[in-house]
Each structure stands twice: as structure tokens, then as C-alpha cells.
């Protein structure tokens, strides 16, 4: 890949948003016979969730009507949804943007793993196809940035807080495990890195709901039991990872060398680590997945990347789904909210409305006090 020379300024002022530099959403929309990614989102936005009498999703019906039969992917996705929904109650379905995220991932992984055992000249066929797409469609914003030769870094999911990234993560995990088994790819561990102990606990509970085996590293867990099963998700917060040459620090930590370098790595809050004081986090994550595969999830890649040209290139190549806040807000999930868990007559009750207003005002005051302190 034509890397940007670091002798130039590391940071430049970019006029466009991160979404203007994304390759994969545009590429896969094109593969589905849509003129662009936005048109795909718009086409599925108001489509009914769920499945017809033949077990085919309504999303699949709409997309396939464009001339690309995606039923083989749809069947796979339904199997994953069925697995993670057993403990989630009747009627669990994917939102349209979650469906697109896992559909794109299935399409990507099918091509990516196809060449794992292929030592022929066609090994880079998938990457070549993406590069031809960039050239053919004259994606000027991408070319202006200097991104031309596409090569995989990782996959990343740029999805707003509250949009259901965790569900997408769980299906992504199941997708990768299937491909890893099918192609006989060796992995050392499946690891989920979280930003805090609190989020570790939350993820453990969510994995349990989805019927996925997960174990938390808490200091009581021995390395032997922590590495018992390659496909059990080992959940650990980033503060507990250290390198052998570094000091142990405060609290219980684990040397990253214990995990090897050929790991399936899931990263919650994937934007964390790009501040100067957090650079060692990125280094540790990269060592864990040096010979493996990484998937990152965040609602704030844009803010973390800022005007860093190298990061813009990395995430321009790796973000496969963009359902950032602008789309989230457009779909009615933003700051304009509705209170759904009240009796119908309650909102007309002045005392109740004033109580809700006071509660929210106090909550906001609490946030301001925490921020100021």
C-alpha cells in the first residue's frame, strides 16, 4: 500500500467527514446493485422486520429484487439470529442497519477466507476487485486523501450508542467462528477487550443472553483455565493487559504474551487508545492480533481520528458499517425522545410531567457536577 510519508505533517485539516472516506460500505452497496450506500439505507429503512412464510427476511426480499440473490446469506443470518435470540424473548429481530452490518460482514468474510489456502496468483483477487471499484467509480474524496491501494487492516463498526452494536458483535463472533472452522484457520484465543471492569461485567451478561460461552479475567482465573477453550470469549478490560517488560502496576494484570499473537480480537470502544497517553493500549492490541483478526466497535471513531491522516486511512479501509449518530438521529432515535413505558393517560397529568422534568433536570445537574469535578 502506498503509505503516507511521515516526513510530511502527521496531521492535516480535513474538510470532509469520516463517512466521506469509507470504502467498504460503498463497495458492498455496489455489489448489491445499489448506486451508493445511502440508497441502500434508505431502501431498507421502512421495510418490515422479520420473515415471510418461507423463512426469508423482508430485507432479503427487497435487496434481492435489485437482481442479486442474497438468500444464501439471509439463511445464515437467520440461523445466527435464532441462536442468540433463544433467551431474548419472542419476536426478537434485527433492525435494518444491524442486518446490513452482518450481511456486509458475511459477504466480506466469504471472500476474505476464500483465499486463505490459495497460494495461486488469485490470492489477492478480492483486494484487487475493491481497488478496481475505487478507480472505476472515481471516489474522489478517497483518492484526494491518498487512499488508493486497498488492503485489509481489520473490520470496524461505526455505530451510534444505543443502536445495538452488542448484537452485531455477537453475530460477528459466530460468523468468524464458522469461517475459522470451515477453513481450518488456527487461532489461539477469542478475546474481547473492554474499556472498564463495569463494561466487562455488562458484556458477560450479554453473552449469557446470547448463549455464547464467555469467561472474565478477574485475577482469580488462572492462565490455564483462561485458555481452556480457544472459542470461549475471554473478556478483559484494557487496564488489566500489560507487556512482559512493563511494570505490573496497580491491581491484577496479565501479560499479553500469555495469549499468543494469533487471536480473534473484539474491541469495545475501539476508538480508545489514540490519545498520546493511551498509545500503549493500541500497541498491546496490535500484538494480540498480529497474526489474527480484529473487529472494533465504537460510536465515536470520528472524534478519535480527528485530523490524523494515518488513522483516516486505516479506518477508511476498515469501517464496514456506518450507522453513526446522523443516521441514528434521522431514524428517530436521537435526542428527541419518547417515553414509552407510561400509561397512555399519564402524559396529560401535569404533576407527572413536572416530576419527569425535574428528574431529568437533576440527572443533567449530576452529570455537570461530575464533569466539573
C-alpha positions in Angstrom: 0.0 0.0 0.0 1.2 3.5 -0.7 1.7 4.8 2.8 1.8 8.5 3.5 5.3 9.7 4.2 5.7 10.5 7.9 8.2 13.2 6.9 5.1 15.2 5.9 2.9 16.7 8.5 1.3 13.9 10.5 -2.0 15.8 10.8 -3.8 17.7 8.1 -7.1 19.6 8.3 -9.8 17.6 6.5 -12.8 19.3 5.1 -15.0 16.2 4.9 -16.3 13.8 7.5 -15.0 10.3 8.1 -18.0 8.9 6.2 -16.7 10.6 3.1 -13.7 8.3 3.1 -15.2 4.9 3.7 -14.6 2.2 1.1 -16.4 -0.9 2.2 -19.9 0.4 2.7 -19.9 1.8 -0.8 -18.3 -1.3 -2.3 -20.8 -3.7 -0.8 -23.8 -1.5 -1.7 -22.4 -1.5 -5.3 -22.2 -5.4 -5.1 -25.9 -5.4 -4.2 -26.7 -3.2 -7.3 -27.3 0.0 -5.3 -25.8 3.2 -6.6 -24.4 4.1 -3.2 -24.6 3.2 0.5 -27.1 5.9 1.3 -29.6 4.5 -1.2 -29.3 1.0 0.5 -30.1 2.5 3.9 -33.0 4.5 2.5 -34.4 1.5 0.7 -34.5 -0.7 3.8 -35.3 1.9 6.4 -39.1 1.4 6.4 -39.1 -2.3 5.4 -40.9 -4.6 7.8 -38.7 -6.6 10.2 -38.9 -10.3 10.4 -39.5 -13.2 8.0 -42.1 -14.3 5.4 -43.8 -17.7 5.5 -40.8 -19.2 3.7 -38.4 -18.1 6.4 -36.9 -15.4 4.2 -36.4 -11.9 5.7 -38.3 -9.0 4.2 -34.9 -7.2 3.9 -33.7 -10.1 1.7 -36.8 -9.8 -0.5 -36.2 -6.1 -1.1 -32.4 -6.4 -1.8 -32.8 -9.5 -4.0 -35.4 -7.6 -6.1 -32.5 -5.5 -7.3 -31.1 -8.5 -9.1 -28.7 -10.0 -6.6 -29.9 -13.1 -4.8 -28.7 -12.9 -1.2 -30.8 -15.8 0.1 -27.8 -17.9 1.0 -26.6 -15.1 3.2 -30.1 -14.5 4.6 -30.4 -18.1 5.7 -27.1 -17.9 7.5 -28.1 -14.7 9.2 -31.4 -16.2 10.3 -29.5 -19.1 11.9 -27.4 -16.7 13.9 -30.4 -14.6 15.0 -32.2 -17.8 16.1 -29.2 -18.8 18.2 -28.7 -15.5 20.0 -32.5 -14.9 20.5 -33.4 -18.1 22.4 -33.1 -16.3 25.7 -34.3 -12.9 24.5 -38.0 -13.5 24.2 -40.4 -14.0 21.3 -40.3 -11.7 18.4 -36.6 -10.7 18.6 -35.5 -9.4 15.2 -32.6 -7.3 13.7 -33.1 -3.7 12.9 -32.4 -2.9 9.2 -29.0 -1.4 9.9 -28.0 -4.4 12.0 -29.0 -6.6 9.2 -26.9 -4.6 6.7 -23.9 -4.8 9.1 -24.0 -8.6 9.4 -24.8 -9.0 5.7 -21.8 -7.0 4.7 -19.6 -8.9 7.1 -20.8 -12.3 5.7 -20.0 -11.1 2.2 -16.6 -9.8 3.3 -15.6 -12.9 5.2 -16.7 -15.2 2.4 -14.2 -13.5 0.1 -11.5 -13.0 2.7 -11.3 -16.6 3.9 -11.6 -18.0 0.4 -8.0 -17.2 -0.3 -6.5 -18.4 3.0 -5.4 -21.6 1.5 -5.0 -20.3 -2.0 -1.3 -19.9 -2.9 -2.1 -19.1 -6.5 -1.9 -15.8 -8.3 -5.6 -15.1 -7.4 -4.8 -14.8 -3.7 -5.3 -11.0 -3.8 -8.3 -11.1 -6.1 -10.7 -9.7 -3.5 -8.5 -6.7 -2.8 -7.9 -6.2 -6.5 -11.7 -6.0 -7.0 -12.1 -3.4 -4.4 -9.2 -1.3 -5.8 -10.8 -1.5 -9.3 -14.1 -0.3 -7.8 -12.3 2.7 -6.3 -10.8 3.6 -9.6 -13.9 2.9 -11.7 -16.2 4.9 -9.5 -13.7 7.8 -9.1 -14.2 8.1 -5.4 -12.6 11.5 -5.4 -12.6 12.0 -1.6 -10.8 8.8 -1.1 -8.3 9.5 -3.8 -7.8 13.0 -2.5 -6.8 11.6 0.8 -4.2 9.3 -0.8 -6.1 6.1 -0.2 -5.9 4.0 -3.4 -4.5 0.6 -2.8 -6.9 -1.2 -0.6 -5.5 -3.8 1.9 -7.3 -5.1 5.0 -6.3 -3.8 8.4 -9.3 -5.1 10.4 -13.0 -4.6 10.4 -14.7 -1.8 12.3 -18.3 -0.9 13.0 -19.1 2.8 13.4 -22.4 2.7 15.1 -24.2 5.1 17.4 -24.6 4.5 21.1 -27.9 2.7 21.6 -28.0 1.3 18.1 -27.3 -2.3 19.2 -23.6 -2.8 18.5 -23.5 -5.6 21.0 -26.0 -7.8 19.0 -23.9 -7.1 15.9 -20.8 -8.1 17.8 -22.3 -11.4 18.9 -23.3 -12.3 15.4 -19.9 -11.3 14.0 -18.3 -13.6 16.5 -20.5 -16.5 15.3 -19.7 -15.7 11.7 -16.0 -15.7 12.3 -16.0 -18.9 14.3 -17.9 -20.6 11.4 -15.4 -19.4 8.8 -12.4 -20.3 11.1 -13.7 -23.8 11.5 -14.6 -24.2 7.8 -11.2 -23.2 6.6 -9.2 -24.8 9.4 -7.6 -21.5 10.4 -5.7 -21.7 13.7 -6.4 -19.2 16.4 -5.0 -19.0 19.9 -8.0 -17.3 21.6 -11.1 -15.3 21.2 -10.7 -12.1 23.3 -13.0 -9.2 24.0 -11.2 -6.1 25.3 -13.5 -3.7 27.2 -12.7 -0.2 28.4 -13.5 -0.9 32.1 -14.4 -3.5 34.7 -18.0 -2.3 34.6 -18.3 -2.9 30.9 -16.7 -6.4 31.3 -19.5 -7.4 33.6 -22.1 -6.0 31.2 -20.6 -7.9 28.3 -20.5 -11.2 30.3 -24.2 -10.8 31.0 -25.0 -10.0 27.3 -23.0 -13.0 26.1 -25.0 -15.2 28.5 -28.3 -13.9 27.0 -27.0 -14.8 23.5 -26.0 -18.3 24.6 -22.3 -17.6 23.9 -19.7 -19.0 26.3 -17.6 -16.2 27.9 -15.2 -16.0 30.9 -14.0 -13.0 32.7 -10.4 -12.5 33.8 -10.5 -11.2 37.4 -7.3 -12.4 39.0 -8.9 -15.5 40.4 -8.9 -17.0 37.0 -5.7 -19.0 36.3 -4.0 -18.7 32.9 -4.6 -22.4 32.4 -8.4 -22.1 32.8 -8.4 -18.9 30.9 -7.0 -20.7 27.9 -9.0 -23.9 28.1 -11.1 -23.4 25.0 -10.0 -21.4 22.0 -13.5 -20.3 21.2 -14.7 -19.3 24.7 -14.7 -15.5 24.7 -12.1 -14.2 27.2 -13.3 -10.9 28.4 -10.8 -8.5 29.9 -10.6 -4.7 30.4 -7.7 -2.9 28.7 -6.3 -1.8 32.0 -5.5 -5.4 33.0 -3.3 -6.0 30.0 0.4 -5.5 30.3 3.6 -6.3 28.4 6.2 -8.5 29.9 8.8 -5.7 30.1 6.3 -3.3 31.8 5.7 -3.0 35.5 2.7 -4.8 36.9 1.0 -1.6 38.1 -1.9 -1.4 40.4 -4.3 -4.3 40.7 -4.4 -7.6 38.9 -2.9 -7.7 35.4 -2.0 -10.3 32.8 0.9 -10.5 30.4 -0.3 -10.3 26.8 2.3 -12.9 25.7 0.2 -15.5 27.6 -2.4 -15.2 24.8 -0.1 -15.6 21.7 -0.5 -13.4 18.6 -3.0 -15.3 16.5 -6.1 -14.2 18.2 -9.6 -13.3 17.2 -9.8 -9.9 18.9 -13.1 -8.0 19.6 -12.6 -4.4 20.9 -15.4 -2.5 22.5 -15.0 1.3 22.3 -12.4 0.7 19.6 -11.6 4.4 19.4 -9.9 4.3 22.7 -6.1 4.3 22.7 -5.4 7.1 20.2 -4.6 9.8 22.7 -0.9 10.1 23.4 -1.2 8.9 27.0 -3.1 5.8 25.7 -0.8 4.7 22.9 0.4 1.6 24.8 -3.2 0.3 24.6 -3.0 0.3 20.8 0.4 -1.4 20.8 -0.9 -4.2 23.1 -4.0 -4.7 20.9 -1.9 -4.9 17.8 0.4 -7.5 19.4 -2.5 -9.7 20.4 -3.9 -9.8 16.8 -0.6 -9.5 14.9 -1.3 -12.9 13.1 -5.1 -12.9 13.8 -8.1 -10.9 13.1 -9.6 -7.8 14.7 -13.1 -6.3 14.9 -13.6 -2.9 16.5 -16.8 -1.2 17.7 -17.3 2.4 18.5 -19.8 5.3 18.3 -17.0 7.9 18.2 -14.4 7.0 15.6 -14.8 10.4 14.1 -13.9 12.3 17.2 -10.9 9.9 18.0 -9.5 10.2 14.5 -9.9 13.9 14.3 -7.5 15.1 11.6 -5.0 12.3 11.8 -4.2 11.2 8.2 -2.8 7.8 9.0 -5.9 6.9 11.1 -8.2 8.2 8.4 -6.6 5.8 6.0 -6.8 2.9 8.4 -10.5 3.4 9.2 -11.3 4.4 5.7 -10.4 0.9 4.8 -11.7 -1.0 7.8 -15.1 0.5 8.7 -17.6 -1.8 7.1 -20.8 -0.4 8.6 -21.6 3.3 9.1 -24.6 3.9 11.3 -23.2 6.9 13.1 -25.3 9.4 15.0 -26.5 11.3 12.0 -28.3 8.2 10.7 -29.4 7.2 14.2 -30.9 10.7 14.7 -32.6 10.6 11.3 -34.3 7.4 12.2 -35.9 9.0 15.3 -33.5 7.5 17.9 -31.7 10.7 18.8 -32.2 13.4 21.5 -35.8 13.9 20.6 -37.2 11.1 22.8 -40.5 9.5 23.6 -41.3 7.9 27.0 -42.8 4.6 26.1 -43.2 2.9 29.5 -46.1 5.1 30.8 -49.8 4.6 30.8 -51.5 6.4 27.8 -53.3 8.9 30.1 -50.2 9.8 32.2 -48.6 12.4 29.9 -51.6 14.6 30.4 -51.1 14.6 34.1 -49.3 17.9 34.9 -47.8 16.6 38.2 -46.3 13.6 36.5 -44.9 15.6 33.6 -43.3 18.0 36.1 -41.9 15.1 38.1 -40.3 13.7 34.9 -38.9 17.1 34.0 -37.5 17.6 37.5 -35.9 14.1 37.4 -34.2 14.8 34.1 -33.0 18.2 35.2 -31.5 16.7 38.3 -29.9 14.0 36.2 -28.3 16.6 34.0 -27.2 18.6 37.0 -25.5 15.4 38.3 -23.6 15.0 35.0 -22.5 18.6 35.1 -21.2 18.3 38.7 -19.3 15.1 37.8 -17.8 16.8 34.7 -16.7 19.9 36.7 -15.1 17.8 39.4 
